[in-house]
Amino acid sequence: MYSARLLDHFQNPRNVGALAAPAVTVEVSNPACGDILRLSVRFEDGRVAEARYQTRGCTASIAAGSVLTEWLIGKTPTEMTALRTAVIESALDGLAPESKHAAVLCVDAVRAVARVSSDRR
């Protein structure tokens, strides 16, 4: 059902937690399934220096948050807005149709971070 990579990120999630201000922290949810993703991103010299996440959700959402934080490191806000669900799905070696909402949650969170960080400039 789940790929070995997805299970690895679920069982050994990377970058779990929150970052203190001045990090940008957003929270997004999927009303259909109830999953919630809180994403904290700290920028340094115009790039993501650190990213942390907290998820209340299914196996796929927990794993997706983990790969998202790895993907974010070193990205500019402009590069962040290029994130598509296919990037998260590929990083997890695929998602079952019923789990694709996890990748959507990640994209929604990144877009929210990009909006908030541009408002702060």
Beta strands, then each sheet from edge to edge (+ up, - down):
strand 1: 24-29
strand 2: 36-44
strand 3: 47-56
sheet 1: 1+ 2- 3+
end
